[in-house]
Amino acid sequence: MDLLKNFFKGDKIVWIIFLLFCLVSVIEVFSASSTLTYKSGDHLAPITNHLTLLMIGAFVVWVIHNIPCHFFKTGILLLPIAWILLIIVLGMAAINGASRWIDLGFIQFQPSELAKMATIITVAFILSKMQDEKEANPKAFKYILIVTGITCALIFSENLSTAILLAVSVFLLMFIGRVSFKQLGILTACCGVVIIIGLCTIKYVPSDTWEKINLERVITWQSRLNDFFNKSEIPPEKFDIDGNAQVAHANIAIASSNIIGKGPGNSVQRDFLSQAFSDFIYAIIIEELGLIGGTIVAFLYIWLLMRIGKIARNCDKPYYAFLVMGIGLLIATQAIFNMFVAVGIMPVTGQPLPLISKGGTSTLVNCAYIGIILSISRHVNELKKKQAEQTTDQQIHEAAISLLQNAANMGKEQISNATNDDTPQVNLKND
């Protein structure tokens, strides 16, 4: 037992949640990888690769959670590196209408994942260094906008959903970091105007125009928006299931489930969903594990965020609190994006479900996030232990002083009583 305690340091609940995510991931990715199995002809290859990546990710968690958390500030240096890699990716050939990866042979490296991590680390550092008595220094808002703006500008043309995800997470972190409501209100209004103009531009500018200026990716956004906002009733016999296959089969997967689902490995729609193991894995989870399983998975993310909030409240330095909260908000927001897409609340975004979906860079980066959370929780636990030891030592010291004082008082009383007993009694008689 002591060996396990020394091996798995940090918050034990976070460890349990991480292992539960890994368990769900192994089961559901194995079930949802039927299309990959068909293409490769190897039934075990997809899950073998995923298991290998999860084991590497678990090792990443263990290594990072042993690193003292004050070293995480050096993650700021990753930001310019990520920017350079994003610029390189923009000049590469597109895959499925977007260029997002650098193929390293053994893995496809996604610079946007590194950029998200570096941006959260940098924003947490800025907020921690620029705290006034009542709120964050107004200059912090400007610096955060510059850092986040550059990152999102390099990401959004090829991965709009990731840029929005990062922007939302940073906004929430600024709210927690006591950035003034006036600045946040102005930012919200400006973003609202930009979003409305952007949506109208994407929706109403003809697709031929986007194609002429080599912005084919916008055509994909246009198609997704049209599908999402088209709420007209379509007779079943006229519904084009092939034209909108992902959303259609995700809806079928959810509609055909029940309270307990069809059971692990019994999904039907996995054979029709092209990204069943990634972007739409939550639909497969609901189909196989039912509403109960889908609710439990959603609760795991809520539980993780609650534990992160508890860790942040007990941090002794603002940087640790802002960093762990930024990571928690990033994971939770991405999970919300994925689940909302799967159940039809949001347009298709292409965001994987953190720590569950099959992936390469995203899996390793999410494991690094868990390692950082555990490292900070380990620091908090050590801080509590020192405070408890100091409190115990102080109590022992006070008890010892109290005993000495009582002993001294008792000694004085005994001396006083002895003196009174030895004093001769003199009786004066009147003649």
N, C-alpha and C positions, 0 to 999 in steps of 0.2 A: 504493500500500500504506500509506504514511504517512497519507494522507487517511482511509482506512478505520479505521486505528488511532485517529485523533483523533475520528472520528465514533462508532465503537462502543467506548466506554470500558468499563472494568470487566472482569469475568471472561469470557473468550472462550467457555468451555464453556457458561456460563449462556446466553449469546447464541445459541449453536448449538442448545441444548435448546429455547429459546423459539421459534426459527425452525422447528424440527422439529415442535413442537406446532402452530404456525400452519399448516404444510403438511398435517399430518394433519387438522386442523380443517376446512380448506377442502375437502379431498377428501371427507371423511365427512359433513360437514354438507350439501354439495351433493347427495350420494347419498341422505341420510336425510330430506331435506325434501320428499319426494313428496307427503305429505299437505298441506303448506302450498302446494305448487304446484297441487294439485287445488282447494283452496279459493280461491286467488287467481286461478287461470287464467293465471298468468304463470310460465313455466318458469324464468326467470332472476331473478325478484324476490327469492326467499329467499336465494340465494347472493350476489346483489348487495348486499343489506342486510348480510349477514354479512361480506362482504369490506370494505365501508365501515367497519363497526364494528371489524374487525381492524386496518385501517389507522389508525383513530383510536386504538385501543389501542396499536399500535406507536409512534405519536407520543407517547402518554402515557408509555410506557417510556423513550423517548429523552429527553423533558423531565425526568422524575423522576430518571433516572440521572445527569443533570448537576447536580442540586441537591446541595450539600454535606450530608452525612448528619446533621450536628448540628441541622439545621432540622426533622428528623422528630419531634423532641420536641414541637413545637407541635401535632402530631396529637392530643394529649390533649384539645385544645379541641373536637375533633370529637365527643367522647363525649357531652356533654350535648346537642349538636345532634341526634345520632343518637337519643338517648332521646326527645327531643321529637317527632321524626318518627315513631318507633315508636308513640308514644301516639296521634298523629294517625291512623296507619294502622289502629290497633285500632278506631277509630270509623268507619271507612269501610265501604262495602258489600263483601261477600265475593265472591270469584271462585273458583269450584270449591271452595266450602266454606272458603276461607281468604282473608283480606285481607292481601296482602303487598306490594302495589305502589302507588306514586303515579304516576298517568299524567300525564306532562309533554307529551303530544302526539307528540313525535318519539322518545321513549323511555319505558319504564316503569321508574321509579326504585324500587329495593328498599332501604329503609333498613336492613334487617338486614345487608346486605353492608357498609355504612358502619359499622354498630355493631361488627361483627366486627373490622374493621381498627382502629377506635379503641380497642377493648378490648385487643387484642394490643399496641398501642403503649403503652397505659397500664400494662399488667401488666409489660412489659419495663422501663419507667421505674421502677416501684416496686421491682422486683427489683434493678435496678442501684443504686438509692439506699440500699437497706437490706441491704447485705451486711456481715456480721460476719466475724471471722477464720476461723471454721470452717464456718459455715452462714449462711443468710439470717436476718435478725432476725425473731423470732416475730410482730412486728406486721405484717410484710409479708404474711403469710398472711391476717390479718384484713382488711387493705385490699383484697387481691386478691379475697377472697370477696365483699366488698361490691360492688366494681365489676362482677365477672363475674356475681354473683347478680342484680343489677338488670338487666343486659343480657339474661341468659337468661330472667328472669321476663317481660320485655316481648316476647320473641320466641316463647317455647315454645307459647303457646296457639294460635298460627296457623302456626308452623313449628317443630315439635318437633325434627326432625332437625337443623336449624341450631343450635338451642340445645344439643343434645347434642354436635354437632361442635365448637362453641366451647368447651364445658366440658371435653371430652377434650383439646383442644389446649392450653388453659390449664393443665390438670393436668400434662401432659407438660412444659410450660415451667417449672412450679414445681419439678418433679423436677430438671430441668437447672439451675434457678436455686438449688439447694441448700436448698430448704425442707425442714425436718426430717422424717425418716421418720415420727416420731410423729404430727405434724400431718397428713401425707398419709395415714397409716394410718387415723386417725380419720375423715378426710374420705371415704376409700374405703368404710369400714364404713357410714357414714351414707348415702352415695349408694346403696350396695347395698340397704339397707333401704328407702329411698325408691323405688328402681326396682322392687323386688318388690311393694311396696304399690301403686304406680302401675299396674304391669302387671295385677295382680289386679283392681284397681278398673276399669280400662278393659275387661278381658276379661269380667268377670262381672256388671257392672252392666248391666241391660237397655238397649238402644238407645233405647227409648221415653223412659226417664228423662233421657238426655242431650238428647233432642230437646225435651223439655218445658222444660228450663232453658237452651235456646238454645246448646247446645254441640255443634252438628252435626259439628264437626271431629273430636270424640272418636269419633263413629260411624265415620268413615273410619279412624282408628287401630285401632278394634276390628275392623273388617273385615280390615285388613291383618294384624293379629296372628293372627286366626283362620285366615286363609289360610296364614300362615307356619308355625304350629304344627300344622296339620292334616297329619299325615304318613301318613294311611291311603291304601292303594292304591285308586285309582279306575280302573275299566275305561275304556279309550279311548272306547268308545261312549257312556259316561255323563259324560265330562268336559265341564264347561261352559266352553268356551274363550272365550265372550263375557263370562261373568261375571268372569273373571280374565284378561282379554285381555293386559295388559302382561306379567305374569310368564310366561304361556303362550307368547306369541310370542317373548319374549326367550329362553326355553329352546329353542324350535324353531330360532331363529337360531343359537344356539351349537351345538346338536346336529347341525344340518345343515352345519356348517362342517367343514373338515378342516385339515390341516397348513398349507396355503397359502391356503385360503379360496376363495371364488367369484370374487374379483377386484373391484377398485374399481368401484362403480356397478352391481353385479350382485346386490345384496341383494333378497330377496323379502319378508322380514318388515318392512321399512321401511314397506310399504303398509298394515300392520295395527297397528303400534305407534304409539300417539298421541303419544308423546314420544320417537320414535326419534332425533331430532336433538338431544335434550337429556339427559333422565334415563337413557335406555337406549341412548345412542350407543355405549357399550362393547360391547354385544351386536352391534350392526351392524358395528363394527370387527372383531370376531372372525369374524362371518359372511363379511365381504368379504376380510379380510386373513389369516384363519386363526389358528391358535394361535400361529404365529410373529409375526404382526402384533400380536396381543393381548399377547404377552410383551414385545415391543419397547416398546409404549406403556407397560406397567407398569414396565419397566426405566428409561424416561425419567424417571419420577417418582422412582425410587430414586436414579438418577444425579444428579438435581437436588438431592435432599436430601443426598447425599454431598458435592456441591460446596458447598452451604450450610454444612455442618458444617466443611469445610476453611476457608471464609471466616471462620466464627465463631471458630475456634481461633486465627486470626491477627489478630483484632481487638485494638486496644490499649485499648479501653474496654468495660466490661461491658455498657453499654446497647446498643451496636452488636451485640454477640454475642447478647444475649437477643432483640433485635428481629429479627435475621435468622433466628434459630432458631425464634422464634415463628411467623414467616411461613412458613418451610419446613414446620413441623409442621402448620400450618393447611391448606396446599395438599396435602400428602401424605395427611393424614387424610381430607380431602374426596374425594380420588381413591380412597382405599380404600373409603369408604362407597359411592361410585358403582359401582365395579367389583364389590364384594361383592353389591350389589343385583342387578346385571346377571346374575351367575352363580348367584343364588339362595341365597347364604349369609346375607343379611340381608333383613328385610322392606323393602318399597318405602318409600323415604324422600323422594324428590323432589330429591336433590342432583345438580346438573350435574357433568360431568367437567371439572375446572379447565383452562382454556386450550384446550379442544377443543370442548366443547358449544356449541351456539348459545345466545346469551344477550345481555342488555343490560347491566345494572349489574354482574353477576357477571364478564363479560368485561373490562370496564374496570377493575374493582377488582383482578382477578387480574393484569392488565397493570401496574397501579400497584405490586402486590407485587413483580413482576419488576424494575421500575424501582428500588425501594428496595433489593432484593438487589444489583443492579448498582452502585448508588451506594455502598453499603457496601464492596463488593468493589473499587471504584475507589479508595476511601480506603485500603484495605488494600494495594493495589498501589503507591499513592503512598508509603505508609509504608515498604514494603519497598525502594522505590527510594531514599528518603532514607537508610535504614539502610545500603544498599549503598554509596551515595556517601560516607557518613560513615566506613564501614569502609575504603573505598578511600583516602580522605584520610588516615585514621589510619595505614594501612599505608605510604603515601607518606611521611608525616611520620616514622614510625619508621625507614623505610629511609634517609631523608635524615640523621637523627640518627646512625644506625649508620655511614653512610659518613663523616660528619664525625669520629666517634670513631675510626674506623679510620685516617682520614687523620692525625688528631692523634697517634695512637699511632705511626704510621709516621714522622712528623716527629720525634717524641721519640727514636725508635730511631736515626734518621739523625744527629741532633745528638749523641747519646751516642757513636755509632761514630766520628764525626768528632773528637770531643774526645779519645777514646782514641788515635786515630791521631796527633794532633799533640803528645801529651805526650812530652817527651824521656826517653830511657832513661838512667838513671844506674847505673853499675856501681861498686860499692864493692869495692876490693881490700885485702886485709890485707897489711900490711908483713911 
